[in-house]
Amino acid sequence: RGLYCSPILRSFQRYSSIWISNPTTGKDVIELSSDTPSSVIEKAVAAREAQKEWMKVPLQTRKEAIEQYRDALSNSDTIRKFSKDTTQETGRPERQVAGEINGTIERINFFLNFIDDALKEKTYPSRGGVTESLAFEPLGVVGNISAWNYPYFVGHNVI
């Protein structure tokens, strides 16, 4: 499959940057460089190449990587920094953002606890000589445009 660059994406190439503004105060928080259609394609190609290698990594090793990420996210300094940054970008109170991050950590724990059973191949009884099985395989690169007001909790649904 090739990568498709929509006319909408192409129309954004005239902007060299994006300003993130606090919707509560209207104050600009940060200016970020915009991606171009070609940089988006380059990143998608690089992600696809990385996914080919990631698929070869045993499930236990992948789970350990997610556990390390979860542990880093659980650090109180990290939670404070992310809460402050997200408050500036979205206008949500820091306490609510911290609660969202803690809920995200619990969600990651849920997925880690159930992933082994969820990914086991399932075989169903034979009917008329046909045995059916269901196996789960990685989708590959998944793009996620998360809700701006719950970026951590909703954004982690694709893990």
N, C-alpha and C positions, 0 to 999 in steps of 0.2 A: 504494500500500500504506500502511496505517496503522501506527501504532506500538502494540504490545501491551504492556500492563503486567500482568505475571503476578501472581497472588495472593501468590506468594512475595515478589516485590519490594514489593508493598503492605504485607506484614507487617513489613518492616524500617523503615517510616516512624516507628515509635515510638522509634527510636534516633537521638539527635541527633549522635552522634559515634562514631568507630571508633578504638580504641586499637591501635597497631602495637607489638607486644612482641617482643623478641629471644627466639627459642625456646631458645637455648642458656643464657641467663642468667635468663630470665623477667622481665627488667626492661622496663618500658614505655619506648618510644623516643619516640613522638610521638602526639598525639591529632589526628585529622583530622575535619573536619565531614562528616557523612553526607549523601549525596544523598537527595533525596526522590523519589518517583515522578515528580512534575511536573518537578523539575530534570533528571532523567535524560531525560525526553521533550524538554525544551527543548534540552538539549545534542545530542540525536540530530537534532532538526530543524535546528539550527544547522550541524551537521556535514553533513547532506544538502545544505543550501544552499551551503556551502563546496565540496562535491564537485562541484556543477554547474559552478562556476567553474573548479575545478582540472582538470576534464575538457577544458576549452577551451585549457588551457596546452599548448604544444607539448612533445613528449616530451623534446627536448633541454633545455628549460628545467626540466622536472621532474627530469631527471637531475642538472642542475646544483644544484638545491635539495637533493637527496639527497647529492650530493658535499659541499656546504657542511655539512650535518648530520654526515656521516661525519668530516669534518675537525675539527669542533668536538668530536665524541666522541673523536677520536684524541689530543686535547690531554692531556699527561701530568697536568696539574692536574685536569682533568675526570675522568680515569680514577681518580686518587687519591680525589677527593671521592666519586664514584659507588661506588667500592669500599668506602670507609669507611661510607657510608650503607647500602649493601646488606648489609654485614657486620652492622651494628647491627640491621637489619630481619629478616635471615634466619639469622644465626649462622654463615654461611659465612666461611671465612678470606678476608681481603682479597686475598691473592695469587691465590686461586682466582677471585674475582670479577674481578680485573684480567685474568686469563687469558680469562675468558668475554667480557669487553668486547673484548679484542684479537681473539678468534675472531669476534665479531659484526662487527667492522670488516672482517675478511676476507670474511665472508658478504655484507656490503653490496657490497664490491668485486666479488665473484662475480656478484651480480645486476646491477650496473652494466655489467659486461663482456658479459653475455649478453642483456640486455634487448632490444636492437635486433633481433637474430635471433629471439628468442622471440616478439616481438610482430608480426613481419611476417605479413601475410596469406598464407596458403598455399592454392594452387590445386592440385587433384588432377585427373588425366587424365579426360577425358570418357568416359563409358560410356553407350552408347545415346543420345547426344545430350545427356546431362546432365553439366554440369561442376560439381563441388563445390568450395567454398572454405571455409576456416576462418579467422575473424578473432577477435581478442581485444579485448574491450571492458572498461573498468573496471567493477567490481562495484558501486561506490558505497561507502557507509559500511559498514565491516566492524568488528564488535565483536570484541575479542580479550581473552580472559581467559587470561593467560599463566601458565606454571608459576611458582610462587613461588620455587623454588630456582634457576631459570635465566631470570630475567626479561628479560635483554637478548637472549641468543641466540634463545630460543624466541619472544619477543615480536616480533622483527623478521621473522619468517616471513611476516607479512601485508603487508609493504611491497611 
